[in-house]
Amino acid sequence: MVFLDGIRHAAKIAGLAYFRLESVLTWLVLNPKESAHQSKQAYTAAFMDAWALVDSVERFRMLWKMLPGFPFSSQEGKSKQEHFEKITQPIRDLRNITDHLAQRADYVAASGNPVLGLLTWVTYPDGAANHGYTCLLAPGTRMRSNWTLVNPAEGGYFSVPSRTGAIHLAARDHRANLSAVIPEISSRIQELERLIEGSLKQLGLEGKQAGGDHFAAIAFNAGSQAERESKPQ
């Protein structure tokens, strides 16, 4: 259950981070005349969610790989696992840079690119693939730079599932397509759910699962300073 809870939490955080990232990047394109303060807040939110997504995908990747009893032994299972590791390797490369920033400061600074990384993406304001914007967000002071924008004509970007897609995060020499990872995680969660449902049915445990997340709020009132001093000792 520890592995299943960890996988579930990682997938949910990754999904929420991507939804918020997609929303704020779309907002930036559709609201170019908003105040500088609002834009700066949006910049911060975008990178916060981008790196939260990176952390969650890496956590999901490791837990998925170590999940006990999962059928990786079959040829199909091995092929799926190899594909997933390949598509998430750029995510891991990005995370390794931030995890060892103190030891690799010279390496990061040598690129001249922002320490927070560089976000690039495509937004289609009308939801149609024949009109859109290829965008870039680079935080901080501009220095010598080597920036690569998304080419909408490559990689099937003309298939528009939403207004904003092909979101890439780049840091130093590494660049990852965040949009490509989310469907891969979703398909694996669906596969895992089918396996669990099948196992519960075979064991006759349908409807007898343990509870999910828990929340508690306990009310208290400590009283004012005057009330506490007036009480008899």
RALIN-V910886 format. One record per residue. N is the residue number from 0. RES is the residue in three letters. PHI is phi in whole degrees, 0 to 359 (999 if undefined). PSI is psi in degrees with one decimal (999 if undefined). D_FIRST is the distance of its C-alpha to the first C-alpha in whole Angstrom. Layout:
# RALIN-V910886
N_RES_PHI_PSI_D_FIRST ; N_RES_PHI_PSI_D_FIRST
This chain:
# RALIN-V910886
0_MET_999_-31.1_0 ; 1_VAL_299_-43.2_4 ; 2_PHE_295_-43.6_5 ; 3_LEU_296_-42.2_5 ; 4_ASP_297_-42.6_6 ; 5_GLY_297_-42.7_8 ; 6_ILE_296_-43.5_10 ; 7_ARG_298_-46.2_10 ; 8_HIS_295_-42.3_12 ; 9_ALA_298_-42.1_14 ; 10_ALA_293_-40.7_15 ; 11_LYS_293_-41.1_16 ; 12_ILE_294_-41.7_18 ; 13_ALA_298_-43.3_20 ; 14_GLY_296_-43.5_21 ; 15_LEU_293_-42.4_22 ; 16_ALA_299_-41.7_24 ; 17_TYR_292_-41.0_26 ; 18_PHE_301_-44.6_27 ; 19_ARG_291_-38.9_28 ; 20_LEU_297_-46.9_30 ; 21_GLU_301_-41.0_31 ; 22_SER_294_-44.4_33 ; 23_VAL_288_-34.7_34 ; 24_LEU_292_-37.9_36 ; 25_THR_296_-42.4_37 ; 26_TRP_300_-41.5_39 ; 27_LEU_299_-39.0_40 ; 28_VAL_286_-39.8_42 ; 29_LEU_276_-10.8_43 ; 30_ASN_231_60.9_44 ; 31_PRO_291_-15.8_47 ; 32_LYS_259_8.6_49 ; 33_GLU_291_164.9_47 ; 34_SER_296_156.3_47 ; 35_ALA_299_-35.8_47 ; 36_HIS_297_-45.4_44 ; 37_GLN_296_-38.9_42 ; 38_SER_295_-43.4_42 ; 39_LYS_298_-39.3_41 ; 40_GLN_298_-38.8_38 ; 41_ALA_293_-38.4_37 ; 42_TYR_301_-47.0_37 ; 43_THR_298_-44.1_35 ; 44_ALA_298_-40.0_32 ; 45_ALA_298_-48.0_33 ; 46_PHE_287_-31.7_32 ; 47_MET_299_-45.5_29 ; 48_ASP_286_-33.7_27 ; 49_ALA_298_-45.2_28 ; 50_TRP_284_-29.2_27 ; 51_ALA_296_-37.9_24 ; 52_LEU_296_-44.2_23 ; 53_VAL_301_-47.2_24 ; 54_ASP_299_-43.2_21 ; 55_SER_290_-38.6_18 ; 56_VAL_295_-41.6_19 ; 57_GLU_296_-39.6_19 ; 58_ARG_296_-44.4_16 ; 59_PHE_299_-44.1_15 ; 60_ARG_303_-46.0_17 ; 61_MET_289_-42.7_16 ; 62_LEU_294_-39.8_12 ; 63_TRP_298_-41.1_13 ; 64_LYS_293_-32.8_15 ; 65_MET_264_1.6_13 ; 66_LEU_301_118.8_10 ; 67_PRO_293_137.5_10 ; 68_GLY_78_2.3_12 ; 69_PHE_281_139.4_13 ; 70_PRO_286_72.2_17 ; 71_PHE_274_-11.2_19 ; 72_SER_288_-28.0_21 ; 73_SER_292_160.2_23 ; 74_GLN_296_-39.8_26 ; 75_GLU_295_-41.1_25 ; 76_GLY_296_-42.2_21 ; 77_LYS_296_-41.6_23 ; 78_SER_297_-42.6_26 ; 79_LYS_295_-41.4_23 ; 80_GLN_294_-42.0_21 ; 81_GLU_297_-39.7_25 ; 82_HIS_295_-43.0_26 ; 83_PHE_293_-41.4_23 ; 84_GLU_296_-38.0_23 ; 85_LYS_294_-44.3_27 ; 86_ILE_285_-21.8_27 ; 87_THR_260_-4.8_24 ; 88_GLN_301_-42.0_26 ; 89_PRO_301_-32.7_29 ; 90_ILE_296_-43.9_26 ; 91_ARG_295_-38.7_25 ; 92_ASP_299_-42.0_29 ; 93_LEU_297_-44.4_29 ; 94_ARG_295_-35.5_26 ; 95_ASN_297_-32.7_28 ; 96_ILE_295_-47.6_31 ; 97_THR_288_-33.8_30 ; 98_ASP_293_-27.6_28 ; 99_HIS_240_37.7_31 ; 100_LEU_298_-40.0_34 ; 101_ALA_297_-38.9_36 ; 102_GLN_280_-19.1_36 ; 103_ARG_241_27.2_37 ; 104_ALA_300_-42.8_39 ; 105_ASP_296_-38.8_42 ; 106_TYR_297_-43.9_40 ; 107_VAL_291_-44.5_39 ; 108_ALA_295_-30.6_42 ; 109_ALA_297_-24.2_44 ; 110_SER_284_-23.4_43 ; 111_GLY_75_1.8_45 ; 112_ASN_266_161.5_42 ; 113_PRO_300_144.5_40 ; 114_VAL_297_-34.7_37 ; 115_LEU_288_-11.2_35 ; 116_GLY_98_-173.1_35 ; 117_LEU_227_128.2_37 ; 118_LEU_256_130.3_36 ; 119_THR_229_148.8_38 ; 120_TRP_194_175.9_37 ; 121_VAL_236_133.7_39 ; 122_THR_236_132.9_40 ; 123_TYR_250_100.5_41 ; 124_PRO_303_-36.9_43 ; 125_ASP_261_5.3_44 ; 126_GLY_74_11.9_41 ; 127_ALA_249_141.8_43 ; 128_ALA_283_-8.6_43 ; 129_ASN_268_0.4_47 ; 130_HIS_213_122.5_47 ; 131_GLY_191_-170.9_45 ; 132_TYR_230_137.2_44 ; 133_THR_259_125.2_43 ; 134_CYS_237_162.2_42 ; 135_LEU_216_139.9_41 ; 136_LEU_227_113.3_40 ; 137_ALA_237_108.9_41 ; 138_PRO_281_156.7_40 ; 139_GLY_87_-165.1_43 ; 140_THR_284_134.2_46 ; 141_ARG_280_126.9_47 ; 142_MET_233_-163.2_48 ; 143_ARG_303_130.4_49 ; 144_SER_220_157.9_46 ; 145_ASN_222_90.2_45 ; 146_TRP_253_134.8_44 ; 147_THR_242_116.6_42 ; 148_LEU_274_162.3_42 ; 149_VAL_285_131.2_40 ; 150_ASN_267_110.1_43 ; 151_PRO_297_-18.5_42 ; 152_ALA_279_-5.9_44 ; 153_GLU_247_153.7_41 ; 154_GLY_71_21.6_38 ; 155_GLY_72_24.5_38 ; 156_TYR_287_-10.2_38 ; 157_PHE_284_-10.6_41 ; 158_SER_275_109.4_38 ; 159_VAL_255_98.1_37 ; 160_PRO_283_-23.9_34 ; 161_SER_206_179.5_34 ; 162_ARG_295_-34.9_37 ; 163_THR_236_136.9_35 ; 164_GLY_200_-169.2_34 ; 165_ALA_50_43.2_34 ; 166_ILE_281_120.8_33 ; 167_HIS_244_141.2_33 ; 168_LEU_243_129.0_33 ; 169_ALA_235_141.3_35 ; 170_ALA_213_125.6_35 ; 171_ARG_54_-121.4_38 ; 172_ASP_266_3.2_38 ; 173_HIS_250_143.1_34 ; 174_ARG_215_130.4_34 ; 175_ALA_233_140.2_31 ; 176_ASN_272_99.5_31 ; 177_LEU_293_-33.3_28 ; 178_SER_294_-29.3_29 ; 179_ALA_284_-21.9_28 ; 180_VAL_280_-36.9_24 ; 181_ILE_301_-47.0_23 ; 182_PRO_299_-32.4_24 ; 183_GLU_294_-41.7_22 ; 184_ILE_294_-43.7_19 ; 185_SER_301_-43.4_19 ; 186_SER_294_-34.4_20 ; 187_ARG_286_-35.5_17 ; 188_ILE_296_-42.5_15 ; 189_GLN_297_-40.5_17 ; 190_GLU_296_-42.3_17 ; 191_LEU_295_-40.7_13 ; 192_GLU_298_-40.3_13 ; 193_ARG_297_-42.1_16 ; 194_LEU_295_-42.3_14 ; 195_ILE_294_-44.1_11 ; 196_GLU_299_-40.6_14 ; 197_GLY_296_-41.4_16 ; 198_SER_294_-42.1_14 ; 199_LEU_297_-38.4_14 ; 200_LYS_293_-43.0_17 ; 201_GLN_297_-34.7_18 ; 202_LEU_272_-0.9_16 ; 203_GLY_69_31.9_18 ; 204_LEU_249_15.5_15 ; 205_GLU_298_133.6_16 ; 206_GLY_80_3.7_17 ; 207_LYS_244_19.4_15 ; 208_GLN_292_158.7_11 ; 209_ALA_288_165.4_10 ; 210_GLY_294_166.8_12 ; 211_GLY_263_-134.6_11 ; 212_ASP_292_152.6_13 ; 213_HIS_235_145.4_15 ; 214_PHE_224_138.2_19 ; 215_ALA_221_142.5_22 ; 216_ALA_224_115.2_25 ; 217_ILE_254_118.6_28 ; 218_ALA_284_143.3_31 ; 219_PHE_211_157.2_34 ; 220_ASN_219_109.8_37 ; 221_ALA_278_-9.8_39 ; 222_GLY_78_166.3_42 ; 223_SER_277_168.7_45 ; 224_GLN_298_-40.2_47 ; 225_ALA_296_-41.3_50 ; 226_GLU_296_-41.1_48 ; 227_ARG_294_-37.9_47 ; 228_GLU_286_-25.3_50 ; 229_SER_277_-13.5_52 ; 230_LYS_289_142.6_50 ; 231_PRO_295_142.9_52 ; 232_GLN_272_999_51
